[in-house]
Amino acid sequence: MVFKRLLGSLGVGGPTVDTVLDAGAARPGGVLSGRVELVGGTVDHHIEHIGLELVARVEAEHGEHGESEGVVAFDRHAVGGSFRLAAGARHEVPFSVPLPWETPVTELHGQSLGIVLGVRTELAVAGARDKGDLDPLTVAPLPAQEAVLEAFGQLGFGFRSADLEYGRIGGTGQQLPFYQEIELTPPARYAHQVNEIELTFLTVPGALEVVLEADKRGGPFADGHDALSRFTVPHEGPAGPQGWNALVEGWIQELVEHRASYGSHAVYGHESGLPGGAPGVGTAVAAGAAGLAVGVAGGMVAAEVVDEVGDFFEGDDEGDDEGGDGSEGGEG
């Protein structure tokens, strides 16, 4: 989906800009490529800067005051600038930029998880800056991430929801100002011990760091505190004859049965932040024989999730553009 916008900061007759992402999902730590297409307005303009901003919709805990949602920018790249765009002229700027390794996953097996990411283009012209419309960013899991999720599915876990939490997981090497939580429902054999397991990927170039949090029912855990544990596996998978299923089952057993062993893996806490608010997206998922099979529920299909991306971000930052009057033109 491509959004077009007449730059409000330049008024009627200003240039228009499209950002076209290459087809297919990106991957954490991979490359995001595409092109920025500009069409000159009624007069010549000097383009000073073209930048890309990666943004995410995140949730924040406010203690007794509940939760809120807002927008967080988590990466920026300069992709071009300092050229003259003649009136009516067309100009194309190709780009290829790296994605952070901790970029959240937005889909599994081609189905949306309800995570909202986007790419916003910033154009600086004659001292004015304008943040254009948002292009939805789709991110598929790395093979190792997909293998972990498949293993949970094979072990009988189901997908409940996924969201982005503003804040940090203490004691980890987390780089982004938020982290992704994937909530999994337990099979019957674990249901008496935990309500759910929350999974977070903190990926680095050489390995996949997996943080698991057990929302417990009591039993071997101390009352009032969830249990967290961290595990690391190379991107190529477990060494030796052990498969992904056996590896993940070992993680689960340690998390729910052997609290005494947490000393070697550490117990981590959460530090929350305070972004603004916005509506949410609901999803529900069932576990299939091939792994976690994703489905969207609550009257919202995947295409509507994509449509909401643009609506949400346009409403959030419209009044923040420098020199902008909040008006839009061109094609939607």
C-alpha positions in Angstrom: 0.0 0.0 0.0 1.4 3.4 -1.0 0.3 6.7 0.5 0.6 10.1 -1.3 0.7 13.4 0.3 0.9 17.0 -0.8 3.4 18.5 1.6 1.4 20.6 4.1 4.5 22.6 5.1 4.9 23.9 1.6 1.2 24.6 0.8 -0.5 24.3 -2.5 1.9 23.8 -5.4 4.5 21.9 -3.3 6.1 18.6 -4.3 4.5 15.3 -3.6 6.3 12.2 -2.3 5.6 8.5 -2.4 7.6 5.8 -0.6 7.4 2.4 -2.2 8.7 -0.5 -0.3 9.9 -3.5 -2.2 7.5 -6.5 -2.2 7.7 -9.1 0.5 8.2 -9.1 4.2 11.5 -7.8 5.7 13.3 -9.7 8.5 15.0 -8.6 11.7 18.6 -7.7 11.0 17.9 -7.8 7.3 17.6 -5.0 4.7 14.6 -2.8 4.0 14.7 -1.6 0.4 12.5 0.5 -1.8 12.4 3.9 -3.4 11.2 7.4 -2.7 9.4 8.9 -5.6 9.1 12.7 -5.8 7.1 14.9 -8.3 8.0 18.6 -8.4 5.3 21.2 -7.7 4.4 24.3 -9.6 7.8 25.9 -8.8 11.4 24.7 -8.4 12.4 23.5 -4.9 15.7 22.7 -3.3 15.5 19.3 -1.5 17.8 19.5 1.5 17.2 16.1 3.1 15.2 12.8 2.6 15.0 10.6 5.7 13.2 7.4 6.7 11.9 6.9 10.2 10.8 3.5 11.6 7.9 3.8 14.0 5.9 1.4 16.2 2.7 1.5 18.2 3.6 0.5 21.7 1.8 0.0 25.1 2.9 1.4 28.4 2.1 0.5 32.0 1.3 3.3 34.3 1.0 1.4 37.6 -2.3 2.3 39.3 -3.3 4.5 36.4 -3.6 1.6 33.9 -2.2 1.4 30.4 -1.9 3.7 27.3 -0.7 3.3 23.8 1.4 5.6 21.6 4.0 5.9 18.8 7.7 5.4 19.3 10.3 6.0 16.6 13.0 3.3 16.9 15.3 3.9 13.9 16.2 6.7 11.4 18.2 6.8 8.2 19.2 9.5 5.8 18.6 8.2 2.2 19.2 11.3 0.1 19.1 15.0 -0.2 20.7 18.3 -1.5 19.4 18.5 -5.0 17.1 20.8 -7.0 13.7 19.4 -7.9 12.4 21.3 -10.9 8.7 22.2 -11.3 6.8 19.1 -12.5 10.0 17.0 -12.6 10.0 13.4 -11.4 12.9 12.1 -9.3 13.5 8.7 -7.7 15.7 7.9 -4.8 16.4 4.2 -4.2 17.3 3.1 -0.7 18.5 0.0 1.1 18.8 0.3 4.9 19.4 -2.2 7.7 16.7 -3.1 10.1 17.6 -3.5 13.8 18.0 -7.0 15.0 15.3 -6.4 17.6 12.7 -5.3 15.0 9.4 -6.9 16.1 7.8 -9.6 14.1 4.4 -8.6 12.6 3.3 -11.8 10.9 3.7 -15.6 11.2 2.9 -17.8 8.2 1.7 -14.7 6.3 -1.0 -13.9 9.0 -0.9 -10.7 11.0 -0.1 -10.7 14.7 -1.7 -7.3 15.2 1.7 -5.6 15.7 1.8 -2.1 14.0 5.0 -1.0 12.4 5.5 1.6 9.8 8.0 3.6 7.7 7.6 7.4 7.5 9.4 9.6 5.0 10.7 13.0 6.0 11.4 15.6 3.4 13.2 18.8 4.2 12.7 21.6 1.7 13.8 25.2 2.1 14.2 25.0 5.8 10.8 23.3 6.3 10.4 19.7 7.3 7.4 17.5 6.6 6.7 14.0 7.8 4.7 12.3 5.2 2.1 9.5 5.4 3.0 6.1 6.8 3.8 3.0 4.8 3.0 -0.2 6.8 6.1 -2.3 7.4 5.7 -6.1 7.4 8.3 -8.2 9.2 8.5 -12.0 9.1 10.4 -14.0 11.7 13.9 -15.2 11.2 14.3 -19.0 10.7 15.4 -19.5 14.3 12.5 -17.4 15.6 10.0 -19.3 13.5 11.5 -22.6 14.7 11.0 -21.6 18.4 7.4 -20.7 17.7 6.8 -23.9 15.8 8.3 -25.9 18.7 5.8 -24.2 21.1 3.0 -25.1 18.7 4.2 -28.7 18.4 4.3 -28.9 22.2 0.6 -27.9 22.4 0.9 -24.2 23.1 -1.6 -21.8 21.5 -1.1 -18.2 20.5 -3.2 -15.7 22.5 -1.9 -12.3 21.4 1.2 -10.2 20.7 2.0 -6.6 21.7 4.9 -4.1 22.1 5.7 -3.0 25.6 7.4 0.3 26.2 10.3 -0.1 28.7 13.3 -2.4 29.2 13.8 -6.0 30.5 16.5 -5.5 33.1 19.7 -7.5 32.9 19.5 -8.0 29.2 21.3 -6.4 26.3 18.1 -4.9 24.9 18.7 -2.1 22.4 15.3 -0.8 21.5 13.1 1.3 23.9 10.4 -1.4 23.8 10.2 -5.1 23.5 7.7 -7.5 21.9 5.7 -10.0 24.0 4.1 -13.0 22.4 1.5 -14.5 24.8 1.1 -18.3 24.6 -1.6 -20.4 26.3 -0.4 -23.7 27.8 -1.5 -27.2 27.0 -3.4 -29.2 29.6 -0.2 -30.7 31.2 1.0 -27.2 32.1 -2.3 -25.5 32.7 -2.3 -26.2 36.5 1.1 -24.4 36.8 0.8 -21.4 34.5 -1.9 -19.2 33.0 0.3 -18.3 30.1 3.9 -17.9 28.9 5.1 -14.6 27.5 7.9 -14.9 25.0 10.3 -12.1 24.0 13.0 -12.3 21.3 16.1 -10.2 21.9 18.1 -11.0 18.8 21.7 -10.2 18.1 23.9 -11.0 15.0 25.2 -14.3 16.3 22.4 -15.7 18.4 18.8 -15.6 19.4 18.1 -14.6 23.0 14.8 -15.8 24.3 13.2 -14.4 27.5 10.3 -16.4 28.9 7.9 -15.2 31.6 5.5 -17.5 33.3 2.3 -16.0 34.5 1.8 -18.6 37.1 -1.1 -20.2 39.1 1.0 -20.7 42.2 2.5 -24.1 42.8 6.4 -24.0 42.9 6.5 -20.2 42.4 6.4 -17.6 45.1 3.1 -15.7 45.3 2.9 -12.2 43.7 5.8 -12.5 41.3 6.0 -13.8 37.8 9.0 -15.9 36.9 11.4 -14.9 34.1 14.3 -16.7 32.6 16.6 -16.1 29.6 18.0 -18.6 27.2 20.3 -18.2 24.2 20.6 -20.3 21.0 22.7 -19.8 17.9 20.8 -18.8 14.7 21.6 -22.1 13.2 19.8 -24.0 16.0 20.7 -26.3 18.8 24.0 -28.2 18.6 24.2 -32.0 18.4 21.3 -34.3 18.1 18.9 -32.2 20.2 16.1 -30.7 18.1 14.1 -27.5 18.5 11.2 -29.3 20.2 13.5 -30.9 22.8 15.3 -27.6 23.4 12.2 -25.6 23.9 10.6 -28.2 26.1 13.7 -28.0 28.3 13.3 -24.3 28.6 9.6 -24.7 29.6 10.5 -27.4 32.2 13.1 -25.2 33.8 10.8 -22.2 33.8 7.8 -23.9 35.4 9.4 -26.7 37.5 12.9 -25.7 38.6 12.8 -22.2 40.1 16.0 -23.0 42.0 18.0 -23.1 38.8 17.1 -19.5 37.9 20.3 -18.4 39.5 22.4 -19.5 36.5 20.1 -17.7 34.1 19.1 -14.7 36.2 15.6 -13.3 37.0 14.8 -10.1 35.2 12.4 -7.3 35.9 10.5 -4.9 33.7 11.0 -1.1 33.5 8.0 0.7 32.0 7.6 4.0 30.1 5.0 6.5 29.3 3.9 7.0 25.7 0.5 8.3 24.6 -2.8 6.5 23.8 -4.6 4.9 20.9 -7.0 2.0 20.1 -5.8 -1.5 20.0 -6.0 -4.5 17.6 -7.3 -7.9 18.9 -6.1 -11.3 17.6 -6.7 -14.9 18.5 -4.7 -17.9 17.4 -5.1 -21.7 17.6 -2.2 -24.1 17.6 -2.0 -26.5 14.7 0.1 -29.6 14.0 2.5 -27.7 11.9 3.1 -25.1 14.7 1.3 -21.9 15.7 -1.5 -21.3 13.1 -2.6 -17.6 13.2 -6.1 -16.3 12.8 -7.5 -12.8 13.4 -10.7 -12.5 15.4 -13.0 -9.9 17.0 -14.5 -8.8 13.6 -11.2 -7.5 12.2 -9.5 -9.1 9.3 -5.9 -8.7 8.3 -6.6 -6.1 5.6 -8.4 -3.9 8.2 -5.4 -4.1 10.4 -3.3 -2.7 7.6 -5.8 0.1 7.0 -5.8 1.0 10.6 -2.0 1.6 10.5 -2.3 4.7 8.3 -5.3 6.0 10.2 -3.6 5.6 13.6 -0.3 7.3 12.8 -1.8 10.1 10.7 -4.0 11.0 13.7 -1.2 10.7 16.2 1.5 13.0 14.6 -0.5 15.2 12.3 0.0 18.3 14.4 3.7 17.7 15.1 5.0 18.5 11.6 7.2 21.5 11.7 5.7 24.4 9.8 2.7 22.1 8.7 -0.8 23.3 8.6 -2.2 19.8 9.0 -3.8 19.8 5.5 -3.5 17.0 3.0 -3.8 16.7 -0.7 -2.9 14.4 -3.5 -4.1 10.8 -3.6 -4.7 8.6 -0.6 
